[in-house]
């Protein structure tokens, strides 16, 4: 979570990102929350729906019809500043935080880690799959994986883990550079590829990397929560 947050929010404190919301100009409308849920891709709608099931009278509930209408587009129609204010206010509610965490886990983290483990990958590979899912969606991550498989085999299929991950990251760079908003590949080359070249397939601290000109480090494994 800290590694992804360094690229998504320029901070290791991913728990401080529940209230984050802005349009980053990537054609996906608003980007918000702990992994960048988007109004144009449907996952933001899922977060608000989950929250509303627990808190029916919340301030975001009235925007559900607008979120349905802008799904698949970059439009702010029916959202705008009132929606932004409501999102930031809701971020203080633990129920809303749990809704974000649930969508992150069920829609991104668990599918990515499950696939990485089935491919025989350790912690670095699981991180690489998860980060790709966050940026490109799980289907996009799977597309990157399919292209990598044309040049290297997964460890589960008898391939070398380092060779396969190198191929996966090569294809990830190709995918990133398809969009102007994601053409900076620091999160791949200066973090994931750096760990790979260091031979740190298990992501064993200390970890040191940089993204977008900022340096980060994790000196010890965080305590489980």
N, C-alpha and C positions, 0 to 999 in steps of 0.2 A: 504493500500500500504506500509506503514512503517512497519507494523508487518510482512508482507511477506518478505520485503526487509531485515529485520534483520536476517532471516534464509537463504535467497538466496544469500545475498551479504555482510553480517556482517556489515550492515549500515542501518540507518533509512532514509538516503538520497536516495530514489529510483530514483530520477531524475538524479543522478550522474551515473547511470548504463547503459545509452544508449550505451556507448562505450565498455562495458564489453564483453569479449569473451575469452573463453578457452575450452579445452577439459578436463572435470573433470573425465574421465575414467568410465562413467556409460553406455557405449555402445550406446550412442546417438550422437556421433560425437561432433561437437562444440556446446557449450552452450553459449548463448549470450543475451545481452539486459536486459530490465527492469524486466523480469520474467524468463529469461533463455530459450529463444527460441532455438530449437535444429535443427541442420542440418539433423539429422537422423529421425526426427518425422514430418517433413513437415511444421511446423509453421514458421521456419526461411525462408523457401522458400516463404511462403505467405507474410511475411514482406517485403522481397526484391521485390516481384512482385508488391505489393501495392506502394512501394516507386518508382518503375520504371514507373508506370502509371503516376505519378506526375512529376518525373524527369527522362525522358527517357535516358538521356546521363550520368546518375550517374555511379560511379566507380564500383558499385556492380552488375550492370545489366549484365555484361559479364559472371558472375558466375551462372546465372540462370540455364543453361543446366547442370552444375556440381551439383548444388543443387538438381535438379530433379533426377540425377543419384544416388546420395548418400542417397536419401530419403529411410528410412527403414534400414539403415546401419550405422556403426560408422566410415566409410571411410572419409579420407580427400582428396581423389583423385580429382584433378582439383581445389582444394581450397588452402590449405596451407597458407604460410605467406602472399602472395599477397592478399588473401581474408581477412585475419585478419587485414591487414593494411587498406584495403578498408572499412571494417566495422567500424573501429575506426575513420577513416576520415569522413565517412558519418554521424557519430553520432553527429557532430556539426551542421548538417542541420536540421532545424525545420521540414521539410517535412519528413525526416527519423524518427525523434522522433514521429511525428504524426502517421506514419505507424506502429511503435511499439505499441503505445497506442491503435490504432484501433484493432490490432490483439489481444492484451491483453483483451480489453473490449468485443469484439465480440466472441472470441474463448474461454475465460476463465471466466472473471469477471461476465458478465451479465448472462450467462447460470447458473453459480453457485449460484449467488444471487437470481435469479428468482426461481430456484428450492428450495432453502432454505426458501424463503418467502412462497412458496406454501406449504411447510411442516410446516409452522407456527413458524419458528425459528427467533429469534432476531439477533442482530448484531454479537454476538459470533458465533452462528450457521452459519451465512452467511460467516464470516471469515473462519470458519473451512471447509466449502464446497469449498470456493475459494482457500484456501491453498492446499487442496487435489487435486483440478483441476490443479493447477500450477505444482505440482509434478508428478501426475499420469495421467493427461489429464482428460477431462470431463467424458469420458467413464470409466476411472479408478475410478474417484470420485463416479460415479453412482454405480459402482460395490461395493465399500465400503459401500455406503448407503444401497444397497440391502441386504448385509450381516447383517448390523446393524438392519434392519427391522425384521430379524428373531428372535431377542431377545427383541426389544423395539418398541413401536409405536411412530410416530411423534406427536407433539402437535396438528397438523391439524387433526390427526386421533384419538384424545382423549388421547394421551399419555402425560407423564410428560416431559417437555423440558430437564431438567437436566438428567433424566434417559436415554432419547434417545441420547443426546449428549455424554454421557459417553459411551454408546454402540458404537456410531459412532467412537469415538476416539480410543476405543479398537480395532476396525476393521482397523482403519487407521494405528495403530502401526503394526498390522499384515502385512499390505500392504507395509509399509516402510521397514520392515525387510526382505522382499523378495529379495532386492537388496543390495549388499555390499555398493554401493555409497550412499544409503539412510538409512543405518541401525541405524545411530544416530537419535534418536527420540526426541531430545530436543525440536524441534519446536512444537511437540505435547504435551509432558509431562510438560515442563517447561514454556510453554506459554499458549496454548489453555486449557490444563487440569488445569493449575494453575488458570486461570480466571474462569473456571467452578467451581472449589472448593471454590473460593472466592464468588461464587454466582453472578458474574458480567456478566449476560447474555446479557446486553446491551452494554458491553465494555465502560463503563463510566470511564473517567480518574479520578484520575491518574492510569495509567497502569504500572506495573513493571514486568519484566520477564527476562529470560536469555536464550541464545542459544549458544551452543558450547563454553561455558566458559565466554562469554561476557554478561554483564548486560546492560539492556536498560530500558528506562522509557519514557512515554508520559504523561506529567503533565496536559495538557489541550487539548481539541479537536482542531484539526487544522482548520484554516479558509478555507471555501470552495473556490474552484477556478473554 
